[in-house]
Amino acid sequence: MTLDQPTADKVFEAALAARFHPTNLGLTGEVWVDGYTYRVVVTETERACTDVRAGWGDAEYTFASASPEQDRALREAIANPN
């Protein structure tokens, strides 16, 4: 399922404050938006994306890529945590 743009924007905005951890997928973090927990993945070669969300009772594959501006902001936030 492809996320609608307003939801994707909320996910990547929330990701600016998330903690990211190294995994075999790249850096991953989780954010809560509108009743779902979204996984955000940041790799070295691709723009940040979300690929799955979990809600009440189940998880589903979702997909949205960050815009170039969102990707740059997210990488800066990861490199310079508060």
N, C-alpha and C positions, 0 to 999 in steps of 0.2 A: 504494500500500500504506500503510495506517495503522500507525504504530508502536505496539507495546504500551506501556502506561504505565510499567513499570519501565525499559524501554530509553529512552523519552523523558525520564524523570527523570534518567538517567545523562547523556544528551546535554546537557540544559540545565544540569546541575551542572558538567560539563566546560567548558561555554561560559563560565562565570564567569571562567575563567583564559585564555580565548582572546583573540587579537588580532582586532579587527574593522576592516574597510576599507570605505570608501564605494564603492558600485557603483550601477548603474541600478536594482537591486532594493531598495536600502536599504543598511544596514550588513550586511556578511556576514563570517562567520568560519567556520573549519573546526575540528572536534574529532574525535579518534580515540576510538572506544568499541567494545569487543568485536570488533575486527578490521575495522571499517568507519570510513571518514572521512565524517562528516556535515557538510553545510553548514547553518549556522544563519543566519537572516535576521531582521534587526530593522528595522522600518519606523517611520515617525512615527505612523501611524494604527492599526496592528494589533498584536496581541500577537506576540512573537517566535515563530518557527516553524522547523522543519526541513523541507526539501522534497526533498532528494536525498542519497543515500549512495553511496559508491564502495567496492568491495571487490576481491577477487581477480578481475581480468579484466573487470569490467563495473560499470556504475552502474545504479541503479534509483531511480525516484521513490518517495519516502517522505513521509509527512506526519504531523506532530504539532505542536500549538500548545502553547506554554508556559502554565502556569497563571498567573493574575494575580500570584501571589506570586513565581513563577519569573521572570516578565517584569519585575517591579519590581526584583528582585535583579540580573538581567542588565543592565538599563539603568543601575543604580547602579554596577555593576562597570565598564561601558564608560565612564561619565562620570568615574570615579575609579580609573584603572588604577594598579597598584602601581608 
